[in-house]
Amino acid sequence: MIGNRLVCLFAVLIVLQSCLVAHADQARLVLADFEDAPRIWLVGEGVSPKSQASVTDEQAHGGQRSGKLAYTFDSLPGKLNYAGVAVKAQFMGTPTEFRVWVYGDGSGQPMRLRITDATGETFQYHMPDITWEGWREATASLAKPLVHWGGDNDGEWDLPLRLDSVLVDSGKEPFESLVYFDDLTYVADVRPVDQVDVRTESEAFGGVYWADEDTAPPDVVIRNMTADTTVEGSVRVHAVGDRGRWQSIMDESFSVPAGGEWRQALKRPDGAEGMCTAEGELTIGGMTREFSGSFVRFARPHDPALDPDSFFGACTHFGQGKGDIPRTFDLMSKAGIKWLRDEISWGACERTKGEIQIPEHHDRYMRAAVEHGVTPYIIFDYGNALYDEGNAPASPEAQEAFGEYCYALVDHFKDVCKHWEIYNEPNISFWRPKPDADAYARLMKVAYEAAKRADPDCTVVGVCTAGTDLAYIEKVLKQGGMAYMDALSIHPYRYPRSPEKSGFVREITRAHELMARYGGADKKIWLTEIGWPTQDDPRGVSEEVSGNYLIRMMVQAYAQPFVERVIWYDFQNDGFQRDYNEHNFGLIKWQTFQPKQNYVACKMLTEHLTDAKFVRRILPAGDD
């Protein structure tokens, strides 16, 4: 066990390569025990701002820590109301039973388990009602779920499976209490070679090494996931970087007791710059499986200070509880990504009509971003269940309330955030029940005036269309919208096509020409979402191609005098599903925070383009 030591776990790509007939044993395996400071977060629906999820030493069944859920259920008749602890961990083999030790509160509240499969389908299972106080082991049979949804939605598992969350439902409300979870295990039919977790780990967050930091080299770590069996075998690893000029080779035997781990360091990647990869083979009982990992080394980081004049940004999802505070900000700032685009939703801030309360989490990530050299740019977004049946704010009452929410946010954050965006992609389904440019134009006026009333020096960006929807933009401008934005936002996605073959420059130029026709020639365009995702389907591209297109798009945008800022979508992958685009837009990987090839490309681009001056434009001849 590694105790309190915070490490970065990355690159757990496992490909089974055995030519033998698969032999599965039934074993009890450890899923999570909270001793290694894993990241957990609060999930649920109708979740009160008072609810929190955390790792704590207040209680423990085994070891020193457990996962704590402090939950508050407000009275929400007829609406879903539940809260839980999300712990992302992978099941090996085919699980048959889930077990978790629960420090109960005697409330009788129902408890549920959620797991997801490789397609993103979610399965929910019944667990015992929490009728006890103190520690007790609770179990759930995985033979048949209560319900399932999402993914391919066929009701059948597509392995591998991942733990999503353990939930407490609102059998009683209003109600306030807390419970603790510890020693999450499961019983599975699993091959011996799959009863261990093998990966590369680094004390360098995300596996990113900077030449001026004295960080320990990456380790190969084998952890025995069984609860009661010693595992023995061998491991071979070949790591290479900087076009073969750096190498590290490992060929070792290991023996790991139940719940224990074996680790050995690779050579530190000194002298290499860019992506280093590690390819390995694990052998147990005559069976093998392959694994891979990667890490990155750069000669020097960007200045970590704030740079609000920077051209370069990325979308984040701290507003949804994703990311690591504050270390994600270091990865951004040191790579020259000096802006983040995120959200603080209306529904999260106004849970009781007429009362605006900003969740503490948003305060924490906003202020941490600024402290670590990243300028926040925040969206005012979405409907509120208290108004217009939860649809987009279109009625006078809803728009007035939306304005008060905008005023409260700007007033609260005006010392750390000076840039705001009115709604997100109102030209598509985000504006429910259907897009309405006239209603959006009215909302722009309300939000703009409220923001300026709170902070006359703030910048308010408007329209924010999915794609470059010139017809929708013109409808807003015809309603006088140009007077209620300081810049125009568009999302000119074009994946999987290249910037050149998809007419990128021509498209954004047409948007600015439209602005000029309505008196906005002196105002800038912000590209607040654009990216090339790396999913495994025909619309995805490789990490290398994504990085190439990032560089070409950024250079072309930089050369346009009317483009003030580009925000890549997004900084971090949003999930594990390899064939789903929404999980693969990032520059770094989900949860492991390991950089992808496009992160390396972005760092190299900002290093050379920051402070550069545009001289002349050479039209690209074609697509390489």
N, C-alpha and C positions, 0 to 999 in steps of 0.2 A: 504494500500500500504506500501511497506517496503522501499521506497526511495532508497537511495544510498547503503543501506546495502547489501553486497555480501553474499549470502547464497548458500548452496549446496542443490539442489533439487534432491531427489533421491527416488527410489522405487515407481513408479507410476504404479503398476500392478493392473488393474481393472477387476474384474470378476463380471458380472451381475448375480444376484441370485434370482430375483423376480419371484414368482410363479403367480403373477397377470398378467392379460392381459396388455401388454405394452401400455401405454397411452402417446402419443407424442404431445407436443405443439409446435407451431412455435414460435421461439424466436430468438432475435438478441444477439449473444454471442461475447465476446471479445477474440481475438486470441493472440494478442501481442500489447503492448503499449510502450515498450522500457524504462519504468520507473524503472524496477527492474534490470537494467543492464544485460539483457539477452545476451547470446553469439550469435553473428551473424558473418557470414564470407562471403567472396567474392567467387562467383562461376561464371562459364561461359566457353566459348570456344574461343580460339584465344585471351585470356585476356592479355592485356598489363601489364607489370610490374608496370606501373604508376597507374593502377586502384586499388582502395581500398574500403573496406566496414567497417563501424564502427558505434558505438552508439555515438551520439554527442548531445551537448546542443546548437549548433549553431542555430538550428531551432526546433520548436515543434508546432504541431497542438493542442495537449492537453497535459497537464503536462509540464515537463521540457526537455524531450529528444525525439529524433527521430533516425531512422536508416538512415545513410548517404551512398550513393553510388557515389563515384568519379570515373568516367569511362573515359577511353581513347580507342578509336577505331583506330588502325592503318589500313592502307589500305591493305586489304587481299582479293583481287578479287577472287571470286569463292569459298571462304572458309567461314565456319561458324564463326561469330564474334559477340559475345554478352557477357554481364556481368550482374550480379545481386547480390541481397542480399539474403542469405539463412538464414531462421529463422525456426528452428524445433519446431513445436507446433502441438498438436493434435486437430482435429475437433471432437466434440461430436455429436452424432446422425447422421442424414443424411442432409448434407448441400445442399442448393439450390442456394446460391448467396454469393460471396466474395466481400468485400469492403475494400478499403484502401485509406487513405488520402495521396496525393502525392504533394510535393512542386515541381512543374514542372519548366523546363528550356526553354519551348517554342520551343524545337528542332524539334518536330514532330516525334521523334524516336518511333518505335513500342514498346509496353510493353506487357509482357506475364506473366502468372501465372502457376506455376507447383505444383501439389500435388501428393502424393504417397499413395497407398493403402496397405493393410496388407500383400499382396504378394510381394510388392516391385515394382508393376507396376506404372509407371509415366504417369500422364495425364497433357497435356498442354492446356491452355485456352487463348483466345484472351482478351486483355484489351485495353482501348482506347489509341491511339497514344498521346504522351505528347505534345499537341499543346498549352498548357496554361503555364502561369508563376504564381508562388505563389501557395497557397494551394487550392486543389480541391479534392473532393472525387471521386475515380474511382471505377467502379464495373465490375464484371465479372459474367455472368450467368454460372452455373455449369451443365446445362442441357446436353451439348454435347461438348466434348473436340475437339480441332483442330487435335491433334494426341495423340497416346499413345504408350508406349513401355515398355519392361522389365517385370519382375514378371511373372504372368501367361499369360499376354498379350492377354486377352480375351475382352478388351474394357469395362469390367464391374467392378464397384467398389466392393472391398472386404473390408468391414468396420473393424476397424476404419481407417479414412483417416488422413494424416498428411500433413501440409504445408511443401513444399520443398523450394520454392524460388519465388521471384518477380524479373523479368528480364527486362532489356532494350536491345533491339535488334539494330543492326547497319543498320538502314535505310539509314544513311549517314556515309560515312567514307572517309578519316580520320576525326575524330571528337573528341572533348574533352569537357566534361561538368560535372555537378553533379546534383543529385536529392536527395530528402529526402522522407522517408516513415514513416507514423505514424498511430496509432489507427487502426490496422488491425482487422476487425470484419467479421462476417458471419451470414447469416440467415440459420436456420436449423430446421428440424422437430426433436425434442429431448424431451425425458422424463424429467419431473421436477427433478428427482434424478440425472440426468446427466448434469444439468445446472450449476453444481459447479465442481471445481477441488479440490480433496482431496488428501493429501500427507503428508509424514513426511519431515521435513526440519531440517537442522542442520547448525550451524555456523562452525562446524568442516568439512573441505572440504572432500567430498565423504562420510560423516558420519563416519569418522575414528577418534576415540578418543584415545589419548595417555595419559597414567596415569600422566605424568609430565606436562600436559597442563591444564589450568583452562578454559575449554570451556563450554559454556552454554549447557544445555541438549537439546535433540531434541524436536521439536514442532510437533504437529499435526496441519495442516493448512487447512482450508476450504476457498476457494476463490470463490466468486460469479462471474461467467463468463458472466452473462447477462448484457445488457447495461441499463436496465430500470426496473428490478423487484427485490424486496426483497425476499430472500429465507430463510425458517425456517425449522428446523428439529432437529435430534439428532445424536450423534456419540458415538460409543462404541469401545474401543481399549484395547487389551491385548498384552503387550510387554513382552518378556521373553528372557533370555540369560544365559550363563554359566551353561547349563544343569539344568535350573530351579532355580538356586540360586539367580538370579536377576529377579524381576518382576516389572511392572508398569501397573496400570489399570486406565482407563478413562471411564466415563459414563456421558455425558453432553448434554444439549440442546444448540442450537445456533440460532441466527438470523443475517443474513448478508445482508446489503443493496447492491444494484446494484454496481458492480465494487469493492466492499469492501472485507474484509477478516476477518476470525475469527481464532485465534490461541491459543493453550494452550500447555504448556510444559509437556512432560513425565518426569519421574524421570531420572536423569543422570545415565548411566550404570556403576557406580563405583563398583569395586569388580568383575565385569564380565570380562572375556578375551575371545576373539573370536567373533563369529557372534551372534548378538542379532536380533530377528525378532519381528515385530509388525503386528498383524492381527486386522483388524478393520471392522466395519459395519456402513454404513451411511444410515439413514432413512429420507426420505422427502416425504410428502404426501402419506404415507402408502406404499411406494415403498422402497426397500433396494438395496444396492449394496455393495459388499465387496471390500476392498483394503488392501494392505500390504506394509510394508516398512522394511528396515533393516539398521543396523549400526554395527560398529565393534569397539571393544576396545582392545588395546594391552598394556601390562605392560610397555614396553619400546621400543623406536624406535632404528633402527640401527644408528650408527654414520653417520651424513649427509655429511661427508667429501668425497671427491673423493677417489676412490679405483680402479685404473686402473688394478690392479692385480686380481680383483674379477672374479669369475667363472660365475656369474649370470647376465643375461641381458634379455631384452624384446624388441620386435619390437614395434615401434611407427609409427604414420602417421602424424607427424607435417609437413612433406613435402607436405601433402595433405590438410593442414589447420585444422587438427583435434587435439584434446587435449587442455588442458588449460595451458597457460604459465603464471607463472612458477609452479602452484600448482600441476600439474600432476607429475612434477619431484620430488616434496616432497613425494608424495605417493610412487613413485618408490624407491627413495633413502632410505627412512625410513623403507621400507620393505626389504632392502638388495638387491634390483635390481639395480646394479651399472653401467650397460651398456644399451644404447639404440641403436637399428639399425633402420636407417631411410634412406631417399633418398633426393638428390637434382638433379633433372632430367636435362639432357642435353637440352631438349626442353624448359625448363623454363629459362635457362641461356643464350642460343644463339637464339635470336629471329630475329636478323639481321645477315646475313652471315658474319663471321669473327669478330663479336663483342660479347664478353662474359660479361654479366652483371648478378651478383648474386642478386636475389630478397632479399629485406631487411628482409622479414619474416624469411628466412633461417638463416640469421645472428642472428636474435633475439632468435630463439629457440635453436640454437647451443650454444650460449654464456650463455643463461639462464640455459641450462642443466648442463654445467660445474660449474656454480655458485651454483647450488643446488645439486652437488654431483653425477652427472651422466655423464659417459664418452661416447661421441658420436662415433659411427661407421657408416660410411655413404657409400651408394651404388652409384657408377657411373652407371647411367642406361638409357636405352632405346634409341629409334631412335629420329630423328629430322626431321621435315617436310621439312627442307631446303636441306636435303641430302638423297639420295637413296629412294626417294619417301616416306619418313617417316618410311621405314623399318629399321631393325637392321643395324648398320653400318658395311657394308661388303666391299664396294669399297675402294680403296686407299685414295680417297679424303675424304670420310666420316670417315674413321678410323683416318686419320691425324687430322681432325677437332675434333673428339672425344678425341684424345690425348691432344689437346690444351684446351679443356673443363676440362679434368682431371687435367692438370697442373694448370689452373686458380683456380680450387676449392682447391687443396692442398696448393697452395701458399697463397691463401686468408685466409684459416682456420688453417694453421700449428701451430698457437699458442694455438688452442683449440681442434683440431682433428688430431690424429696421426694414425688413422686406417680406411682403405678404402677397398671397395669390388668392383670387376670388374663385373658389370652387375648382373642381377637377373634371375635365372632359364633359362639360354639360351638353355637348352635341350628340352624345350616345347614351347608353342606358344608365349612366350614373345620375342623370336627371330623370327622375321617375315622376309620373308614369310614362312620359315620353318627352323627348327634347322639345324645348319651347324657348326660342331665342328671345322673344319679347319679354317673357318672365325673367330670363337670365339678365337681360339688359336692365330691367328694373332693380334686380338684386344687386347688380354691379354698382349702381348709384347709391343704394342704401349702404352697402359694405364699404365702398370707397369713402363716403362722407363720414361714416362711423370711425374708420381707421384714421383718417386725417384729423378728426376731432380729438382722438386720443393722442396722436403723435403727428403733428403737421410735417415733420421731416421724414416720415416713413415713405417707402416706395411700395406702390400697390400695382400689381400686375394682373391683367385681365384676359378674359375669353378662354384661353387654355384648352384648345380643341384637341380631341383625338385626331391625329393626322393634321393636314393643313386644309381644313374645311373652309374654303374661301366663301362658299355660299352662306354658311352659318355665320362666319365672321362678319360678312357684309350686312346681314340682317341685324346684328348687334350694333354695328357702326351706324346704320340708318336710324337707330333709336337714340343716337347721341352718345353711344358708348365710348367714343374716343376721349370724351371729356372726363371719363371716370376710370382711367387707367394711365399709369405712368410708362408702361411698356406693354407690348402684346406678347402673349405666350402661345406657343404651338408645340405639338408633339409629332414631328415629321418622320415617323417610323417608316422604314422601307425594307426591313429584313425579309428574305435573305439576300436581296439584291444589293449591289455595291452602291456607294454614293453617286458614282459617275453614271452608271447605267440606269439609275432610277431618277436622274434629273434633280438631284438634291439642291444644287445651287439655284437652278431655275425656279424650283418650287418655293423656296423661302424668299427669293427675290420678288415673286408675284405677290406674296403676302405683304411685303413692305410697300410695293406699289399700290396695293389696295388701301393700306393705311394712309399713304400720301394723298389719295383721292378724297379722303375724309378728314384732311387736316392734320394728319399724324406723321408727316415726313420727318420731323425732328425727333420722333420717338423711336425707341429701339425695339428689336425683337429678342425675346428670350426663348431658347429651345429648351424647355423644362423637362422633356422626356425624349430620349432617342437612344437606341441601343440595338445590338445584334445578339440575340440569345443563342446559347450553345446546346440546346436540347437535341436529343437523338431522333429527329424526324426531318422531313424534307424542308421545313422552314427554319431549321437550326443551321448554324455554321460551326466550324471548329473554333476552339479557343484562339488559335493562331489567326484565323481569318477574322474573327471578331476584333482582335487587337489591330489587325491591319486596317479594317474599315473604320475603327475608332480613330486612328491616326489621320486617315485621309479625310474623314468627315470633319474632325476638329480643325485641321489645317484649312480646309475650304471655308468653314464657318468663320474662322479667325480672320480670313481675308475679306470678309464682307463688313463694310463700315457700319452697317445697321444692325449687326448681331452683337449683342453686348455680353451674352452669357450662354453657355451650353451645360446642361445638366444631364449626365448619362443616367439611363435607367438600366439597372440600379447598382448600388455598390455591392450588395450581398445577395447571393442566391436566396430564394425564398422557400426552398424545400429540397428534398432528396430525389424527387421523381425525375428520372433522366429524360423521359420523352414528353415532358410538359413544359411549354415555353415559359410560363409564369414562374417556374422554379429555377430557371437557368439564365436569367438576364445579367447576373452579377459579375463583378470583377473579382470577388472572393467567394469562397464556397460556404454553403449553409452550415452554421454551427461550428465547423472546424476553423473558419476564418482563414483558410489557406488560400493564397492568391492563385488566380487562374492566369493563363498566358496574357489575357487582355489587360490585367492589372499591371503586368510588367511593361506592356506596350504603353499604357497610360503614363506610368512613371517616367519612362524614357522620353515620351512626348513632352510632358510638362517641364522636364529638365531643360529641354532645348528651346521650347516655345515661350516659356515664361519670360517676360521682359523683351521679347523679340518685337520688332517693328515691321509692319507690313510695307513692302516696297512696291511690288507689282504683281499682277495676277497673270498666271499662265494657265490657259484652259487645258484641262486634262484631255489627252488624245483618246483614251479608252480605258478599259478595265484590265488590270494585270491578273 
